[in-house]
Amino acid sequence: MIRNLPLLLAIFLVGLSLRSIATTASLSPFLYGTTVLISTLLLLLSVFAIILNLGVQRIEKIRSRMDL
């Protein structure tokens, strides 16, 4: 899993950009479907990775407090 938060945010922004292009531009059905599929996959990947990343950071922060 990707643990670099700026990279995850960049992937999220690329997914949002592709989604906005798909909804505003008049594309052929093949390009529309491909763009929507890729944007959905990027958005899902980035959101799940961000949630897991923040959870792991929180657990590591708690663990480091308990070690002191």
N, CA, C and O atoms as a Maestro MAE file, in Angstrom:
{
 s_m_m2io_version
 :::
 2.0.0
}

f_m_ct {
 s_m_title
 :::
 protein
 m_atom[272] {
  # First column is atom index #
  i_m_mmod_type
  r_m_x_coord
  r_m_y_coord
  r_m_z_coord
  i_m_residue_number
  s_m_chain_name
  s_m_pdb_residue_name
  s_m_pdb_atom_name
  i_m_atomic_number
  :::
  1 25 0.847 -1.182 0.000 1 A "MET " " N  " 7
  2 3 0.000 0.000 0.000 1 A "MET " " CA " 6
  3 2 0.887 1.238 0.000 1 A "MET " " C  " 6
  4 15 1.959 1.247 0.605 1 A "MET " " O  " 8
  5 25 0.438 2.257 -0.670 2 A "ILE " " N  " 7
  6 3 1.186 3.511 -0.746 2 A "ILE " " CA " 6
  7 2 1.059 4.241 0.587 2 A "ILE " " C  " 6
  8 15 -0.045 4.400 1.109 2 A "ILE " " O  " 8
  9 25 2.200 4.689 1.143 3 A "ARG " " N  " 7
  10 3 2.161 5.383 2.429 3 A "ARG " " CA " 6
  11 2 2.654 6.818 2.327 3 A "ARG " " C  " 6
  12 15 2.933 7.442 3.350 3 A "ARG " " O  " 8
  13 25 2.766 7.343 1.143 4 A "ASN " " N  " 7
  14 3 3.234 8.713 0.952 4 A "ASN " " CA " 6
  15 2 2.014 9.612 0.772 4 A "ASN " " C  " 6
  16 15 1.345 9.556 -0.259 4 A "ASN " " O  " 8
  17 25 1.728 10.433 1.766 5 A "LEU " " N  " 7
  18 3 0.508 11.238 1.757 5 A "LEU " " CA " 6
  19 2 0.443 12.241 0.606 5 A "LEU " " C  " 6
  20 15 -0.625 12.367 0.006 5 A "LEU " " O  " 8
  21 25 1.509 12.962 0.256 6 A "PRO " " N  " 7
  22 3 1.410 13.866 -0.895 6 A "PRO " " CA " 6
  23 2 1.119 13.124 -2.208 6 A "PRO " " C  " 6
  24 15 0.383 13.628 -3.056 6 A "PRO " " O  " 8
  25 25 1.695 11.934 -2.373 7 A "LEU " " N  " 7
  26 3 1.412 11.149 -3.572 7 A "LEU " " CA " 6
  27 2 -0.049 10.703 -3.597 7 A "LEU " " C  " 6
  28 15 -0.681 10.705 -4.654 7 A "LEU " " O  " 8
  29 25 -0.578 10.327 -2.451 8 A "LEU " " N  " 7
  30 3 -1.984 9.928 -2.383 8 A "LEU " " CA " 6
  31 2 -2.906 11.098 -2.717 8 A "LEU " " C  " 6
  32 15 -3.913 10.928 -3.406 8 A "LEU " " O  " 8
  33 25 -2.558 12.273 -2.230 9 A "LEU " " N  " 7
  34 3 -3.366 13.450 -2.553 9 A "LEU " " CA " 6
  35 2 -3.277 13.791 -4.038 9 A "LEU " " C  " 6
  36 15 -4.260 14.234 -4.632 9 A "LEU " " O  " 8
  37 25 -2.103 13.586 -4.645 10 A "ALA " " N  " 7
  38 3 -1.952 13.828 -6.081 10 A "ALA " " CA " 6
  39 2 -2.794 12.841 -6.885 10 A "ALA " " C  " 6
  40 15 -3.425 13.222 -7.871 10 A "ALA " " O  " 8
  41 25 -2.805 11.581 -6.470 11 A "ILE " " N  " 7
  42 3 -3.631 10.569 -7.147 11 A "ILE " " CA " 6
  43 2 -5.108 10.941 -7.017 11 A "ILE " " C  " 6
  44 15 -5.872 10.796 -7.971 11 A "ILE " " O  " 8
  45 25 -5.504 11.416 -5.846 12 A "PHE " " N  " 7
  46 3 -6.890 11.838 -5.630 12 A "PHE " " CA " 6
  47 2 -7.260 12.997 -6.555 12 A "PHE " " C  " 6
  48 15 -8.345 13.011 -7.135 12 A "PHE " " O  " 8
  49 25 -6.351 13.972 -6.690 13 A "LEU " " N  " 7
  50 3 -6.627 15.122 -7.553 13 A "LEU " " CA " 6
  51 2 -6.677 14.727 -9.028 13 A "LEU " " C  " 6
  52 15 -7.470 15.284 -9.786 13 A "LEU " " O  " 8
  53 25 -5.849 13.783 -9.443 14 A "VAL " " N  " 7
  54 3 -5.906 13.288 -10.821 14 A "VAL " " CA " 6
  55 2 -7.236 12.587 -11.068 14 A "VAL " " C  " 6
  56 15 -7.842 12.758 -12.126 14 A "VAL " " O  " 8
  57 25 -7.692 11.799 -10.097 15 A "GLY " " N  " 7
  58 3 -8.988 11.138 -10.226 15 A "GLY " " CA " 6
  59 2 -10.131 12.137 -10.322 15 A "GLY " " C  " 6
  60 15 -11.049 11.963 -11.124 15 A "GLY " " O  " 8
  61 25 -10.075 13.186 -9.502 16 A "LEU " " N  " 7
  62 3 -11.111 14.222 -9.571 16 A "LEU " " CA " 6
  63 2 -11.072 14.962 -10.902 16 A "LEU " " C  " 6
  64 15 -12.117 15.286 -11.466 16 A "LEU " " O  " 8
  65 25 -9.874 15.227 -11.401 17 A "SER " " N  " 7
  66 3 -9.743 15.927 -12.686 17 A "SER " " CA " 6
  67 2 -10.304 15.083 -13.824 17 A "SER " " C  " 6
  68 15 -11.019 15.592 -14.687 17 A "SER " " O  " 8
  69 25 -9.979 13.803 -13.824 18 A "LEU " " N  " 7
  70 3 -10.521 12.927 -14.868 18 A "LEU " " CA " 6
  71 2 -12.042 12.842 -14.787 18 A "LEU " " C  " 6
  72 15 -12.726 12.799 -15.809 18 A "LEU " " O  " 8
  73 25 -12.562 12.819 -13.559 19 A "ARG " " N  " 7
  74 3 -14.018 12.745 -13.397 19 A "ARG " " CA " 6
  75 2 -14.673 14.015 -13.920 19 A "ARG " " C  " 6
  76 15 -15.721 13.949 -14.563 19 A "ARG " " O  " 8
  77 25 -14.075 15.164 -13.655 20 A "SER " " N  " 7
  78 3 -14.668 16.416 -14.146 20 A "SER " " CA " 6
  79 2 -14.552 16.529 -15.663 20 A "SER " " C  " 6
  80 15 -15.447 17.070 -16.312 20 A "SER " " O  " 8
  81 25 -13.457 16.024 -16.234 21 A "ILE " " N  " 7
  82 3 -13.334 16.004 -17.692 21 A "ILE " " CA " 6
  83 2 -14.402 15.111 -18.302 21 A "ILE " " C  " 6
  84 15 -15.007 15.464 -19.314 21 A "ILE " " O  " 8
  85 25 -14.635 13.962 -17.693 22 A "ALA " " N  " 7
  86 3 -15.631 13.030 -18.225 22 A "ALA " " CA " 6
  87 2 -17.041 13.610 -18.169 22 A "ALA " " C  " 6
  88 15 -17.863 13.336 -19.043 22 A "ALA " " O  " 8
  89 25 -17.320 14.407 -17.145 23 A "THR " " N  " 7
  90 3 -18.685 14.923 -17.015 23 A "THR " " CA " 6
  91 2 -18.922 16.184 -17.833 23 A "THR " " C  " 6
  92 15 -20.058 16.457 -18.222 23 A "THR " " O  " 8
  93 25 -17.870 16.962 -18.105 24 A "THR " " N  " 7
  94 3 -18.087 18.227 -18.808 24 A "THR " " CA " 6
  95 2 -17.805 18.155 -20.303 24 A "THR " " C  " 6
  96 15 -18.440 18.869 -21.079 24 A "THR " " O  " 8
  97 25 -16.872 17.315 -20.721 25 A "ALA " " N  " 7
  98 3 -16.508 17.245 -22.140 25 A "ALA " " CA " 6
  99 2 -17.419 16.266 -22.866 25 A "ALA " " C  " 6
  100 15 -17.925 15.314 -22.272 25 A "ALA " " O  " 8
  101 25 -17.621 16.506 -24.145 26 A "SER " " N  " 7
  102 3 -18.402 15.556 -24.941 26 A "SER " " CA " 6
  103 2 -17.423 14.561 -25.583 26 A "SER " " C  " 6
  104 15 -16.754 14.869 -26.570 26 A "SER " " O  " 8
  105 25 -17.361 13.386 -25.003 27 A "LEU " " N  " 7
  106 3 -16.438 12.348 -25.438 27 A "LEU " " CA " 6
  107 2 -17.201 11.235 -26.147 27 A "LEU " " C  " 6
  108 15 -18.415 11.100 -25.996 27 A "LEU " " O  " 8
  109 25 -16.478 10.455 -26.910 28 A "SER " " N  " 7
  110 3 -17.102 9.275 -27.510 28 A "SER " " CA " 6
  111 2 -17.437 8.294 -26.386 28 A "SER " " C  " 6
  112 15 -16.836 8.357 -25.314 28 A "SER " " O  " 8
  113 25 -18.381 7.395 -26.619 29 A "PRO " " N  " 7
  114 3 -18.769 6.463 -25.554 29 A "PRO " " CA " 6
  115 2 -17.592 5.640 -25.012 29 A "PRO " " C  " 6
  116 15 -17.528 5.367 -23.814 29 A "PRO " " O  " 8
  117 25 -16.666 5.246 -25.888 30 A "PHE " " N  " 7
  118 3 -15.521 4.461 -25.427 30 A "PHE " " CA " 6
  119 2 -14.630 5.291 -24.511 30 A "PHE " " C  " 6
  120 15 -14.232 4.821 -23.445 30 A "PHE " " O  " 8
  121 25 -14.312 6.523 -24.914 31 A "LEU " " N  " 7
  122 3 -13.472 7.389 -24.082 31 A "LEU " " CA " 6
  123 2 -14.177 7.778 -22.782 31 A "LEU " " C  " 6
  124 15 -13.547 7.869 -21.728 31 A "LEU " " O  " 8
  125 25 -15.474 8.003 -22.867 32 A "TYR " " N  " 7
  126 3 -16.236 8.340 -21.663 32 A "TYR " " CA " 6
  127 2 -16.179 7.196 -20.650 32 A "TYR " " C  " 6
  128 15 -15.901 7.417 -19.472 32 A "TYR " " O  " 8
  129 25 -16.441 5.983 -21.111 33 A "GLY " " N  " 7
  130 3 -16.416 4.824 -20.217 33 A "GLY " " CA " 6
  131 2 -15.039 4.570 -19.637 33 A "GLY " " C  " 6
  132 15 -14.901 4.252 -18.456 33 A "GLY " " O  " 8
  133 25 -14.018 4.712 -20.473 34 A "THR " " N  " 7
  134 3 -12.651 4.508 -20.002 34 A "THR " " CA " 6
  135 2 -12.255 5.563 -18.977 34 A "THR " " C  " 6
  136 15 -11.645 5.245 -17.956 34 A "THR " " O  " 8
  137 25 -12.597 6.805 -19.246 35 A "THR " " N  " 7
  138 3 -12.258 7.895 -18.323 35 A "THR " " CA " 6
  139 2 -12.976 7.732 -16.988 35 A "THR " " C  " 6
  140 15 -12.382 7.940 -15.930 35 A "THR " " O  " 8
  141 25 -14.239 7.364 -17.036 36 A "VAL " " N  " 7
  142 3 -14.997 7.166 -15.796 36 A "VAL " " CA " 6
  143 2 -14.430 5.988 -15.014 36 A "VAL " " C  " 6
  144 15 -14.318 6.063 -13.791 36 A "VAL " " O  " 8
  145 25 -14.073 4.914 -15.686 37 A "LEU " " N  " 7
  146 3 -13.526 3.740 -15.011 37 A "LEU " " CA " 6
  147 2 -12.185 4.064 -14.359 37 A "LEU " " C  " 6
  148 15 -11.965 3.719 -13.198 37 A "LEU " " O  " 8
  149 25 -11.301 4.714 -15.080 38 A "ILE " " N  " 7
  150 3 -9.986 5.054 -14.529 38 A "ILE " " CA " 6
  151 2 -10.119 6.036 -13.368 38 A "ILE " " C  " 6
  152 15 -9.441 5.893 -12.351 38 A "ILE " " O  " 8
  153 25 -10.988 7.027 -13.518 39 A "SER " " N  " 7
  154 3 -11.148 8.005 -12.438 39 A "SER " " CA " 6
  155 2 -11.743 7.352 -11.190 39 A "SER " " C  " 6
  156 15 -11.346 7.677 -10.071 39 A "SER " " O  " 8
  157 25 -12.680 6.445 -11.375 40 A "THR " " N  " 7
  158 3 -13.269 5.749 -10.233 40 A "THR " " CA " 6
  159 2 -12.226 4.899 -9.521 40 A "THR " " C  " 6
  160 15 -12.166 4.892 -8.292 40 A "THR " " O  " 8
  161 25 -11.413 4.191 -10.276 41 A "LEU " " N  " 7
  162 3 -10.363 3.363 -9.664 41 A "LEU " " CA " 6
  163 2 -9.349 4.227 -8.917 41 A "LEU " " C  " 6
  164 15 -8.943 3.882 -7.807 41 A "LEU " " O  " 8
  165 25 -8.940 5.336 -9.509 42 A "LEU " " N  " 7
  166 3 -7.985 6.222 -8.836 42 A "LEU " " CA " 6
  167 2 -8.578 6.815 -7.557 42 A "LEU " " C  " 6
  168 15 -7.903 6.893 -6.531 42 A "LEU " " O  " 8
  169 25 -9.832 7.227 -7.627 43 A "LEU " " N  " 7
  170 3 -10.470 7.804 -6.442 43 A "LEU " " CA " 6
  171 2 -10.616 6.775 -5.328 43 A "LEU " " C  " 6
  172 15 -10.335 7.075 -4.167 43 A "LEU " " O  " 8
  173 25 -11.048 5.579 -5.666 44 A "LEU " " N  " 7
  174 3 -11.201 4.532 -4.649 44 A "LEU " " CA " 6
  175 2 -9.855 4.158 -4.039 44 A "LEU " " C  " 6
  176 15 -9.740 4.033 -2.820 44 A "LEU " " O  " 8
  177 25 -8.843 3.979 -4.871 45 A "LEU " " N  " 7
  178 3 -7.513 3.637 -4.375 45 A "LEU " " CA " 6
  179 2 -6.995 4.713 -3.433 45 A "LEU " " C  " 6
  180 15 -6.503 4.404 -2.347 45 A "LEU " " O  " 8
  181 25 -7.102 5.954 -3.834 46 A "SER " " N  " 7
  182 3 -6.547 7.025 -3.008 46 A "SER " " CA " 6
  183 2 -7.323 7.207 -1.705 46 A "SER " " C  " 6
  184 15 -6.716 7.436 -0.659 46 A "SER " " O  " 8
  185 25 -8.637 7.110 -1.748 47 A "VAL " " N  " 7
  186 3 -9.423 7.289 -0.521 47 A "VAL " " CA " 6
  187 2 -9.140 6.171 0.472 47 A "VAL " " C  " 6
  188 15 -8.931 6.440 1.655 47 A "VAL " " O  " 8
  189 25 -9.129 4.927 0.019 48 A "PHE " " N  " 7
  190 3 -8.834 3.813 0.925 48 A "PHE " " CA " 6
  191 2 -7.408 3.913 1.467 48 A "PHE " " C  " 6
  192 15 -7.178 3.647 2.647 48 A "PHE " " O  " 8
  193 25 -6.462 4.288 0.630 49 A "ALA " " N  " 7
  194 3 -5.074 4.401 1.082 49 A "ALA " " CA " 6
  195 2 -4.906 5.547 2.074 49 A "ALA " " C  " 6
  196 15 -4.153 5.419 3.039 49 A "ALA " " O  " 8
  197 25 -5.590 6.656 1.852 50 A "ILE " " N  " 7
  198 3 -5.506 7.777 2.796 50 A "ILE " " CA " 6
  199 2 -6.098 7.374 4.141 50 A "ILE " " C  " 6
  200 15 -5.527 7.690 5.185 50 A "ILE " " O  " 8
  201 25 -7.222 6.690 4.131 51 A "ILE " " N  " 7
  202 3 -7.840 6.238 5.381 51 A "ILE " " CA " 6
  203 2 -6.911 5.286 6.129 51 A "ILE " " C  " 6
  204 15 -6.716 5.422 7.337 51 A "ILE " " O  " 8
  205 25 -6.337 4.321 5.406 52 A "LEU " " N  " 7
  206 3 -5.409 3.388 6.046 52 A "LEU " " CA " 6
  207 2 -4.154 4.102 6.522 52 A "LEU " " C  " 6
  208 15 -3.645 3.799 7.601 52 A "LEU " " O  " 8
  209 25 -3.654 5.033 5.747 53 A "ASN " " N  " 7
  210 3 -2.454 5.768 6.120 53 A "ASN " " CA " 6
  211 2 -2.676 6.563 7.403 53 A "ASN " " C  " 6
  212 15 -1.831 6.541 8.298 53 A "ASN " " O  " 8
  213 25 -3.792 7.256 7.498 54 A "LEU " " N  " 7
  214 3 -4.077 8.036 8.699 54 A "LEU " " CA " 6
  215 2 -4.293 7.128 9.912 54 A "LEU " " C  " 6
  216 15 -3.900 7.477 11.026 54 A "LEU " " O  " 8
  217 25 -4.913 5.971 9.699 55 A "GLY " " N  " 7
  218 3 -5.096 5.020 10.787 55 A "GLY " " CA " 6
  219 2 -3.778 4.474 11.289 55 A "GLY " " C  " 6
  220 15 -3.580 4.353 12.498 55 A "GLY " " O  " 8
  221 25 -2.872 4.140 10.380 56 A "VAL " " N  " 7
  222 3 -1.560 3.627 10.774 56 A "VAL " " CA " 6
  223 2 -0.769 4.708 11.494 56 A "VAL " " C  " 6
  224 15 -0.096 4.419 12.483 56 A "VAL " " O  " 8
  225 25 -0.836 5.936 11.021 57 A "GLN " " N  " 7
  226 3 -0.133 7.031 11.695 57 A "GLN " " CA " 6
  227 2 -0.663 7.231 13.103 57 A "GLN " " C  " 6
  228 15 0.109 7.481 14.029 57 A "GLN " " O  " 8
  229 25 -1.962 7.124 13.273 58 A "ARG " " N  " 7
  230 3 -2.557 7.289 14.598 58 A "ARG " " CA " 6
  231 2 -2.101 6.166 15.534 58 A "ARG " " C  " 6
  232 15 -1.778 6.418 16.695 58 A "ARG " " O  " 8
  233 25 -2.075 4.937 15.032 59 A "ILE " " N  " 7
  234 3 -1.642 3.802 15.853 59 A "ILE " " CA " 6
  235 2 -0.171 3.948 16.226 59 A "ILE " " C  " 6
  236 15 0.204 3.687 17.369 59 A "ILE " " O  " 8
  237 25 0.667 4.363 15.274 60 A "GLU " " N  " 7
  238 3 2.086 4.548 15.577 60 A "GLU " " CA " 6
  239 2 2.302 5.672 16.576 60 A "GLU " " C  " 6
  240 15 3.210 5.594 17.403 60 A "GLU " " O  " 8
  241 25 1.488 6.711 16.513 61 A "LYS " " N  " 7
  242 3 1.599 7.813 17.461 61 A "LYS " " CA " 6
  243 2 1.229 7.337 18.874 61 A "LYS " " C  " 6
  244 15 1.906 7.686 19.841 61 A "LYS " " O  " 8
  245 25 0.170 6.552 18.991 62 A "ILE " " N  " 7
  246 3 -0.240 6.020 20.288 62 A "ILE " " CA " 6
  247 2 0.822 5.069 20.817 62 A "ILE " " C  " 6
  248 15 1.155 5.099 22.002 62 A "ILE " " O  " 8
  249 25 1.356 4.220 19.933 63 A "ARG " " N  " 7
  250 3 2.378 3.254 20.343 63 A "ARG " " CA " 6
  251 2 3.639 3.973 20.830 63 A "ARG " " C  " 6
  252 15 4.260 3.540 21.801 63 A "ARG " " O  " 8
  253 25 4.020 5.065 20.166 64 A "SER " " N  " 7
  254 3 5.219 5.788 20.587 64 A "SER " " CA " 6
  255 2 4.995 6.481 21.924 64 A "SER " " C  " 6
  256 15 5.947 6.637 22.689 64 A "SER " " O  " 8
  257 25 3.790 6.897 22.227 65 A "ARG " " N  " 7
  258 3 3.492 7.505 23.529 65 A "ARG " " CA " 6
  259 2 3.560 6.470 24.637 65 A "ARG " " C  " 6
  260 15 4.006 6.773 25.743 65 A "ARG " " O  " 8
  261 25 3.119 5.247 24.350 66 A "MET " " N  " 7
  262 3 3.124 4.199 25.369 66 A "MET " " CA " 6
  263 2 4.531 3.692 25.657 66 A "MET " " C  " 6
  264 15 4.784 3.193 26.753 66 A "MET " " O  " 8
  265 25 5.454 3.804 24.700 67 A "ASP " " N  " 7
  266 3 6.818 3.347 24.906 67 A "ASP " " CA " 6
  267 2 7.596 4.268 25.843 67 A "ASP " " C  " 6
  268 15 8.573 3.844 26.462 67 A "ASP " " O  " 8
  269 25 7.175 5.503 25.948 68 A "LEU " " N  " 7
  270 3 7.883 6.455 26.816 68 A "LEU " " CA " 6
  271 2 7.558 6.158 28.221 68 A "LEU " " C  " 6
  272 15 8.047 6.838 29.124 68 A "LEU " " O  " 8
  :::
 }
 m_bond[271] {
  # First column is bond index #
  i_m_from
  i_m_to
  i_m_order
  :::
  1 1 2 1
  2 2 3 1
  3 3 4 2
  4 3 5 1
  5 5 6 1
  6 6 7 1
  7 7 8 2
  8 7 9 1
  9 9 10 1
  10 10 11 1
  11 11 12 2
  12 11 13 1
  13 13 14 1
  14 14 15 1
  15 15 16 2
  16 15 17 1
  17 17 18 1
  18 18 19 1
  19 19 20 2
  20 19 21 1
  21 21 22 1
  22 22 23 1
  23 23 24 2
  24 23 25 1
  25 25 26 1
  26 26 27 1
  27 27 28 2
  28 27 29 1
  29 29 30 1
  30 30 31 1
  31 31 32 2
  32 31 33 1
  33 33 34 1
  34 34 35 1
  35 35 36 2
  36 35 37 1
  37 37 38 1
  38 38 39 1
  39 39 40 2
  40 39 41 1
  41 41 42 1
  42 42 43 1
  43 43 44 2
  44 43 45 1
  45 45 46 1
  46 46 47 1
  47 47 48 2
  48 47 49 1
  49 49 50 1
  50 50 51 1
  51 51 52 2
  52 51 53 1
  53 53 54 1
  54 54 55 1
  55 55 56 2
  56 55 57 1
  57 57 58 1
  58 58 59 1
  59 59 60 2
  60 59 61 1
  61 61 62 1
  62 62 63 1
  63 63 64 2
  64 63 65 1
  65 65 66 1
  66 66 67 1
  67 67 68 2
  68 67 69 1
  69 69 70 1
  70 70 71 1
  71 71 72 2
  72 71 73 1
  73 73 74 1
  74 74 75 1
  75 75 76 2
  76 75 77 1
  77 77 78 1
  78 78 79 1
  79 79 80 2
  80 79 81 1
  81 81 82 1
  82 82 83 1
  83 83 84 2
  84 83 85 1
  85 85 86 1
  86 86 87 1
  87 87 88 2
  88 87 89 1
  89 89 90 1
  90 90 91 1
  91 91 92 2
  92 91 93 1
  93 93 94 1
  94 94 95 1
  95 95 96 2
  96 95 97 1
  97 97 98 1
  98 98 99 1
  99 99 100 2
  100 99 101 1
  101 101 102 1
  102 102 103 1
  103 103 104 2
  104 103 105 1
  105 105 106 1
  106 106 107 1
  107 107 108 2
  108 107 109 1
  109 109 110 1
  110 110 111 1
  111 111 112 2
  112 111 113 1
  113 113 114 1
  114 114 115 1
  115 115 116 2
  116 115 117 1
  117 117 118 1
  118 118 119 1
  119 119 120 2
  120 119 121 1
  121 121 122 1
  122 122 123 1
  123 123 124 2
  124 123 125 1
  125 125 126 1
  126 126 127 1
  127 127 128 2
  128 127 129 1
  129 129 130 1
  130 130 131 1
  131 131 132 2
  132 131 133 1
  133 133 134 1
  134 134 135 1
  135 135 136 2
  136 135 137 1
  137 137 138 1
  138 138 139 1
  139 139 140 2
  140 139 141 1
  141 141 142 1
  142 142 143 1
  143 143 144 2
  144 143 145 1
  145 145 146 1
  146 146 147 1
  147 147 148 2
  148 147 149 1
  149 149 150 1
  150 150 151 1
  151 151 152 2
  152 151 153 1
  153 153 154 1
  154 154 155 1
  155 155 156 2
  156 155 157 1
  157 157 158 1
  158 158 159 1
  159 159 160 2
  160 159 161 1
  161 161 162 1
  162 162 163 1
  163 163 164 2
  164 163 165 1
  165 165 166 1
  166 166 167 1
  167 167 168 2
  168 167 169 1
  169 169 170 1
  170 170 171 1
  171 171 172 2
  172 171 173 1
  173 173 174 1
  174 174 175 1
  175 175 176 2
  176 175 177 1
  177 177 178 1
  178 178 179 1
  179 179 180 2
  180 179 181 1
  181 181 182 1
  182 182 183 1
  183 183 184 2
  184 183 185 1
  185 185 186 1
  186 186 187 1
  187 187 188 2
  188 187 189 1
  189 189 190 1
  190 190 191 1
  191 191 192 2
  192 191 193 1
  193 193 194 1
  194 194 195 1
  195 195 196 2
  196 195 197 1
  197 197 198 1
  198 198 199 1
  199 199 200 2
  200 199 201 1
  201 201 202 1
  202 202 203 1
  203 203 204 2
  204 203 205 1
  205 205 206 1
  206 206 207 1
  207 207 208 2
  208 207 209 1
  209 209 210 1
  210 210 211 1
  211 211 212 2
  212 211 213 1
  213 213 214 1
  214 214 215 1
  215 215 216 2
  216 215 217 1
  217 217 218 1
  218 218 219 1
  219 219 220 2
  220 219 221 1
  221 221 222 1
  222 222 223 1
  223 223 224 2
  224 223 225 1
  225 225 226 1
  226 226 227 1
  227 227 228 2
  228 227 229 1
  229 229 230 1
  230 230 231 1
  231 231 232 2
  232 231 233 1
  233 233 234 1
  234 234 235 1
  235 235 236 2
  236 235 237 1
  237 237 238 1
  238 238 239 1
  239 239 240 2
  240 239 241 1
  241 241 242 1
  242 242 243 1
  243 243 244 2
  244 243 245 1
  245 245 246 1
  246 246 247 1
  247 247 248 2
  248 247 249 1
  249 249 250 1
  250 250 251 1
  251 251 252 2
  252 251 253 1
  253 253 254 1
  254 254 255 1
  255 255 256 2
  256 255 257 1
  257 257 258 1
  258 258 259 1
  259 259 260 2
  260 259 261 1
  261 261 262 1
  262 262 263 1
  263 263 264 2
  264 263 265 1
  265 265 266 1
  266 266 267 1
  267 267 268 2
  268 267 269 1
  269 269 270 1
  270 270 271 1
  271 271 272 2
  :::
 }
}
